[in-house]
Amino acid sequence: MHPTDLPLSGRTALVTGVSRLRGIGFATASMLASLGANVVIHHYRPHDLDQPWGGDDLDEVRSGIAAVLAPGAAMADHHADLRDPAAIDPLLDAASVLTDRLDILVCNQALTGGDGSIFDMTPDRLDAHWQTNARASLLLTAGLARRRRQELGGAGIDIARPGDRVADFGPFDAPTGHVVWMTSGQGHGAMVGEIAYATSKAALAGITRSVARELLDVGIVLNTVNPGPVNTGYLDADTTDRDLSGVADWITTQPFGRVGRPSDPASLIGWLCTPAGSWVVGQVVTSDGGFSL
């Protein structure tokens, strides 16, 4: 296939939370690159260095994605602590500079660790997960939406009352952009000991339809993906942060005898961002191999 025939040829994607070779972010950035996109990756290495598995060599991460770029496609990477709202617009600006456009935003950043049960929940734990997982995704999306509205000839920020509509620039021949959020399995079953994390992810799943409806006014398509249990290293004895007693037996009870691989949700995300997947709008899509059933 000629590079210009690839479904994401000429488009530019920003994927956050790309710093580990076994991570969903790396798999997603690689998938988008293989589909022809220019790719901008975001990372925040201090978070990884605090984890049991440590941080990967970022040069290896960059090289892995560069190896699957389509001929002529470009990539860049940026470091930012997305808990800081002041980091949002500079990251979007930096991502847009690569090709003078930004078409795809995948909000994959997530805080790992520092959680607990409802019995030991604290304001700091709740705030940390909210800031990283939910607030950053909402602010990144808001920033992209405002940029798109300005490109379409819209004015500045509106202060809308409940039920108010902003200016609708449609109908559109095709989406003007794609946004993908990441949720978790909190809607399918209990996530014991992960109350702060599950709360932040539930917020994204719960607001998906409302935000998706507003984004349609500027032609942006939003969907949220629940990847189910994906082994990014936390189910391996040498890199885990939890008790793995009985886990191997539990995995054999799954419909296909395994848990997810990072490539599984990455394949779904890649498809959702192509023209073939663009008729799926405002949905929370579970990709878990039947785990939730």
LOZA-955703 format. One record per residue (C-alpha): residue number from 1; residue in three letters; x, y, z. Coordinates in steps of 0.02 Angstrom, whole numbers. Layout:
SITE   n res     xx     yy     zz
SITE NUM ala      X      Y      Z
...
//
This chain:
SITE   n res     xx     yy     zz
SITE   1 met      0      0      0
SITE   2 his     66    172    -45
SITE   3 pro     90    285    108
SITE   4 thr    -41    408     45
SITE   5 asp   -168    267     39
SITE   6 leu   -155    234    226
SITE   7 pro   -314    288    318
SITE   8 leu   -228    416    430
SITE   9 ser   -105    483    303
SITE  10 gly    -77    669    327
SITE  11 arg   -160    674    498
SITE  12 thr    -73    714    660
SITE  13 ala   -107    626    825
SITE  14 leu    -61    671   1004
SITE  15 val    -56    523   1122
SITE  16 thr    -28    556   1306
SITE  17 gly     50    436   1429
SITE  18 val    176    358   1309
SITE  19 ser    331    310   1404
SITE  20 arg    333    120   1425
SITE  21 leu    364     -8   1289
SITE  22 arg    231   -121   1366
SITE  23 gly    104     18   1390
SITE  24 ile    -61     49   1302
SITE  25 gly      3    222   1254
SITE  26 phe    153    151   1161
SITE  27 ala     45     22   1073
SITE  28 thr    -81    156   1024
SITE  29 ala     49    278    959
SITE  30 ser    128    136    860
SITE  31 met    -42     85    788
SITE  32 leu    -83    263    734
SITE  33 ala     91    278    656
SITE  34 ser     66    116    560
SITE  35 leu    -98    186    493
SITE  36 gly     -4    334    420
SITE  37 ala    -20    468    554
SITE  38 asn    110    591    609
SITE  39 val    130    557    794
SITE  40 val    166    668    944
SITE  41 ile    192    574   1108
SITE  42 his    181    643   1284
SITE  43 his    270    571   1435
SITE  44 tyr    301    610   1618
SITE  45 arg    449    506   1672
SITE  46 pro    448    545   1860
SITE  47 his    285    448   1875
SITE  48 asp    360    292   1796
SITE  49 leu    515    298   1903
SITE  50 asp    405    286   2058
SITE  51 gln    327    122   1999
SITE  52 pro    390    -55   2038
SITE  53 trp    432    -82   1854
SITE  54 gly    528     82   1839
SITE  55 gly    544    189   1684
SITE  56 asp    594    130   1511
SITE  57 asp    729    211   1407
SITE  58 leu    637    349   1314
SITE  59 asp    756    332   1166
SITE  60 glu    694    153   1146
SITE  61 val    515    214   1155
SITE  62 arg    547    344   1022
SITE  63 ser    640    221    912
SITE  64 gly    501     93    925
SITE  65 ile    370    215    861
SITE  66 ala    485    290    730
SITE  67 ala    514    115    659
SITE  68 val    331     98    608
SITE  69 leu    303    275    543
SITE  70 ala    245    283    363
SITE  71 pro    373    355    241
SITE  72 gly    370    544    254
SITE  73 ala    276    547    419
SITE  74 ala    348    643    567
SITE  75 met    351    620    754
SITE  76 ala    395    720    909
SITE  77 asp    386    698   1096
SITE  78 his    354    813   1243
SITE  79 his    371    802   1431
SITE  80 ala    234    875   1540
SITE  81 asp    152    851   1709
SITE  82 leu    -31    854   1662
SITE  83 arg    -85    876   1842
SITE  84 asp    -36   1057   1812
SITE  85 pro   -172   1144   1710
SITE  86 ala    -41   1267   1649
SITE  87 ala     40   1124   1552
SITE  88 ile   -114   1089   1444
SITE  89 asp   -109   1228   1314
SITE  90 pro     81   1221   1290
SITE  91 leu     67   1034   1254
SITE  92 leu    -72   1063   1127
SITE  93 asp     28   1204   1049
SITE  94 ala    184   1096   1037
SITE  95 ala     86    953    960
SITE  96 ser      8   1069    832
SITE  97 val    177   1138    779
SITE  98 leu    236    972    706
SITE  99 thr    127    986    550
SITE 100 asp     25   1144    585
SITE 101 arg   -126   1037    626
SITE 102 leu   -191    920    761
SITE 103 asp   -322    793    709
SITE 104 ile   -321    657    841
SITE 105 leu   -307    665   1030
SITE 106 val   -293    506   1135
SITE 107 cys   -297    543   1321
SITE 108 asn   -207    391   1390
SITE 109 gln   -119    471   1540
SITE 110 ala   -161    390   1707
SITE 111 leu   -100    394   1886
SITE 112 thr    -44    225   1951
SITE 113 gly    -30    196   2137
SITE 114 gly    -74    307   2284
SITE 115 asp   -251    237   2291
SITE 116 gly   -348    146   2427
SITE 117 ser   -516     85   2489
SITE 118 ile   -659    194   2547
SITE 119 phe   -601    162   2725
SITE 120 asp   -436    254   2699
SITE 121 met   -487    379   2563
SITE 122 thr   -415    554   2580
SITE 123 pro   -442    719   2489
SITE 124 asp   -265    711   2421
SITE 125 arg   -290    537   2345
SITE 126 leu   -453    588   2263
SITE 127 asp   -380    751   2198
SITE 128 ala   -224    668   2126
SITE 129 his   -323    543   2023
SITE 130 trp   -451    671   1970
SITE 131 gln   -317    793   1913
SITE 132 thr   -220    665   1812
SITE 133 asn   -354    551   1742
SITE 134 ala   -509    658   1721
SITE 135 arg   -470    843   1731
SITE 136 ala   -321    833   1614
SITE 137 ser   -424    738   1484
SITE 138 leu   -565    865   1495
SITE 139 leu   -446   1012   1481
SITE 140 leu   -350    937   1335
SITE 141 thr   -515    906   1246
SITE 142 ala   -577   1082   1284
SITE 143 gly   -416   1155   1216
SITE 144 leu   -429   1057   1054
SITE 145 ala   -613   1103   1036
SITE 146 arg   -578   1289   1056
SITE 147 arg   -440   1280    927
SITE 148 arg   -555   1193    805
SITE 149 arg   -692   1322    832
SITE 150 gln   -571   1464    798
SITE 151 glu   -514   1377    638
SITE 152 leu   -696   1368    584
SITE 153 gly   -721   1554    615
SITE 154 gly   -793   1547    790
SITE 155 ala   -770   1674    929
SITE 156 gly   -695   1657   1102
SITE 157 ile   -755   1561   1254
SITE 158 asp   -942   1551   1284
SITE 159 ile  -1018   1541   1457
SITE 160 ala  -1168   1428   1427
SITE 161 arg  -1314   1398   1543
SITE 162 pro  -1388   1223   1561
SITE 163 gly  -1465   1175   1394
SITE 164 asp  -1381   1315   1295
SITE 165 arg  -1302   1271   1128
SITE 166 val  -1143   1345   1059
SITE 167 ala  -1134   1391    875
SITE 168 asp  -1153   1240    761
SITE 169 phe  -1035   1244    612
SITE 170 gly  -1103   1085    532
SITE 171 pro  -1150    986    438
SITE 172 phe   -978    917    396
SITE 173 asp   -923    805    254
SITE 174 ala   -812    710    376
SITE 175 pro   -753    728    556
SITE 176 thr   -638    874    587
SITE 177 gly   -550    775    724
SITE 178 his   -558    626    841
SITE 179 val   -539    616   1030
SITE 180 val   -525    454   1129
SITE 181 trp   -536    447   1318
SITE 182 met   -491    296   1424
SITE 183 thr   -603    229   1561
SITE 184 ser   -597     68   1661
SITE 185 gly   -711    -74   1714
SITE 186 gln   -796     14   1859
SITE 187 gly   -964     -3   1771
SITE 188 his   -949   -192   1756
SITE 189 gly   -895   -239   1931
SITE 190 ala   -812   -186   2093
SITE 191 met   -635   -115   2087
SITE 192 val   -585   -148   2267
SITE 193 gly   -445    -39   2333
SITE 194 glu   -452     76   2181
SITE 195 ile   -585    199   2235
SITE 196 ala   -496    359   2182
SITE 197 tyr   -444    285   2014
SITE 198 ala   -616    213   1979
SITE 199 thr   -699    377   2027
SITE 200 ser   -596    476   1903
SITE 201 lys   -625    350   1764
SITE 202 ala   -811    342   1801
SITE 203 ala   -819    530   1778
SITE 204 leu   -753    515   1600
SITE 205 ala   -872    373   1556
SITE 206 gly  -1018    467   1632
SITE 207 ile   -988    630   1538
SITE 208 thr   -944    552   1369
SITE 209 arg  -1115    576   1288
SITE 210 ser  -1133    758   1344
SITE 211 val   -959    810   1287
SITE 212 ala   -976    710   1125
SITE 213 arg  -1137    802   1083
SITE 214 glu  -1054    971   1108
SITE 215 leu   -901    923   1008
SITE 216 leu  -1009    878    859
SITE 217 asp  -1044   1064    838
SITE 218 val   -865   1081    777
SITE 219 gly   -858    911    693
SITE 220 ile   -751    821    823
SITE 221 val   -795    640    863
SITE 222 leu   -770    580   1042
SITE 223 asn   -776    402   1107
SITE 224 thr   -716    322   1268
SITE 225 val   -630    152   1275
SITE 226 asn   -630     29   1419
SITE 227 pro   -483    -87   1381
SITE 228 gly   -526   -213   1516
SITE 229 pro   -382   -302   1605
SITE 230 val   -225   -275   1500
SITE 231 asn    -59   -343   1559
SITE 232 thr     62   -198   1546
SITE 233 gly    180   -284   1668
SITE 234 tyr     77   -278   1827
SITE 235 leu     29   -461   1807
SITE 236 asp    209   -519   1793
SITE 237 ala    300   -574   1950
SITE 238 asp    456   -468   1918
SITE 239 thr    362   -306   1887
SITE 240 thr    202   -318   1988
SITE 241 asp    140   -208   2130
SITE 242 arg     14   -334   2198
SITE 243 asp    -11   -510   2262
SITE 244 leu    -23   -627   2112
SITE 245 ser    -84   -779   2208
SITE 246 gly   -211   -870   2101
SITE 247 val   -194   -750   1954
SITE 248 ala   -124   -881   1835
SITE 249 asp   -272   -996   1872
SITE 250 trp   -394   -852   1852
SITE 251 ile   -322   -809   1681
SITE 252 thr   -355   -986   1619
SITE 253 thr   -540   -960   1658
SITE 254 gln   -554   -814   1537
SITE 255 pro   -644   -847   1371
SITE 256 phe   -482   -850   1271
SITE 257 gly   -365   -905   1408
SITE 258 arg   -278   -738   1421
SITE 259 val   -300   -558   1474
SITE 260 gly   -281   -413   1355
SITE 261 arg   -123   -361   1268
SITE 262 pro    -86   -176   1238
SITE 263 ser   -114   -206   1053
SITE 264 asp   -295   -254   1086
SITE 265 pro   -361    -83   1140
SITE 266 ala   -236      0   1023
SITE 267 ser   -317    -87    874
SITE 268 leu   -489    -23    927
SITE 269 ile   -426    154    955
SITE 270 gly   -339    155    787
SITE 271 trp   -498     99    698
SITE 272 leu   -606    227    789
SITE 273 cys   -493    365    723
SITE 274 thr   -505    309    541
SITE 275 pro   -645    352    420
SITE 276 ala   -708    173    439
SITE 277 gly   -738    199    626
SITE 278 ser   -802    376    620
SITE 279 trp   -987    332    625
SITE 280 val   -962    275    806
SITE 281 val   -993    432    909
SITE 282 gly  -1013    466   1094
SITE 283 gln   -998    285   1149
SITE 284 val   -910    198   1293
SITE 285 val   -839     45   1205
SITE 286 thr   -773   -105   1301
SITE 287 ser   -631   -206   1226
SITE 288 asp   -601   -347   1350
SITE 289 gly   -617   -514   1260
SITE 290 gly   -776   -555   1354
SITE 291 phe   -702   -527   1528
SITE 292 ser   -851   -422   1585
SITE 293 leu   -972   -559   1533
//
